[in-house]
Amino acid sequence: MFGIGAGEFIVILIVGLIVFGPGKLPEVGRALGKALREFRKAQAALSATLNDIDEPAKKPEPKPVQPTQSVTADDIIHLAKERPIVKESSDEKILNGNPGDVPAVDERASLAGARGSSDGTDKQS
């Protein structure tokens, strides 16, 4: 138990019996047991607190960075020759007869048709 042999334990019990008497010995034993439990709880709480302080805060490990592919000016020129970028503006689409490709034109046309003509006169059937 606490490095106490059987003979030493019997001697301690006999001394306790003489000092406290047979009536109070169970009460003293209970009180001693409660005191030891409380002491162990306090000791565990203190050691847990000290361990939390001693351990540094764990930081999430950074994700490994993927190596990037180097792009040279020659690569860009080669790609530009393969796929030229031709972008037609909204005005050019309307002039070329493709107003359906311009969402704003479709929306305006549908609104104008729903409200009437643009000269202020409403068409009524």
N, C-alpha and C positions, 0 to 999 in steps of 0.2 A: 504494500500500500504506500507508505511514506518511508520505506526503508526500515520498517519496524518489524521485528520478528514476532513469532507467536508468544514467546515468553515475555517480551517487553509489553506486548499488548495486554496480556493478562495482568501484569503489574499495574499498568495505567488504569484498567477497569477496577481493580481492587482499591487503588488510591481514590478514584472518583466515587466509588461506593462509600468509602469512609468519610470523604469530605461532604458530599451532597446527600447521602442517605439513599435508601432504596426508593423512596417516594418521589424525590426530585430528579433522580438520574434519567428517566425517560424524557422529561421536559428539557433538561439540559442537552440531551442528545439531539432532540428535534431542533432546538434553537441553533446548535452547532451545525447541523446539516443545512438549515436554511441559510445561515451565514456563509457557509462554503459555496452553496449554489449561487448566491448573489455575488460573491467575490469572483467566481468563475465567469459569470455573465459580464461583469464589469471589465474583467481582464480581456475577454474575447472582443468586446466592443472597442476597447482601447487599442488592442493590437490591430483590429481591422482599420481603425482610423489612421494609425501610424503607417500601415501598409499602403493605404490610399495616398497618403502624403508622399511616401518614398517613391512610389511608381510614377514616372512622368506620364503626362497625358499622352495617350496614344493618338497619333495623328494618322489619318488615312494615307496610305502609301500612294504616291502619284502614279498614275497610269503610265506605262511606258509609251514614249513618243514614237510614232511610226516614222521611219525615215521618209522624207519627201523626195520626189523625183525632180531632178534639176531640169529646167527647161531653158533652152538657149534661144537666141533670136532666130537662128536658122530653123529651129523647130516651129516657131510661130509663123514664119514666112511660109514654110512648107504646108502647114495646116491652112493658112489663108488661101493658098493657091488651090488646095484640094476642095475647100468649101467656101466659096466667096459668100459674104453676107450681103444680101440685097434686101433692103427694107423699104417698103412703099409707105409713104405717109398717108394719113386719112384723106387729105385733099386729092392726092394722086389716085387713090382708090375710087373716089367719087367721080373724078374726071374720066377715069378709064372704064367707068360703067360698072363698078363693083361696090355699090354702096351697101350691099348686104353684109360685107365684111366689116363694116364700121358699126359697132353696136349703138353709138350715140345717134347716128343718122336714122337707124331703124326706130329708135325710141322717139325721136322728134317727129318722124313721119307718122307714126301711129298716134301720137298725141295730137298732131295737127288734123289728122283725119277724124279723130274723135270729137274735137272741138269745133270743127268747121273749117272754112277756108281762112287763109291768112289775111284777107282784106277786111275782116271784121263781120262779114255777113254769114249767118249760120244757115246751113242747108237743112231744111225741114221737109219731111216727106208727108 
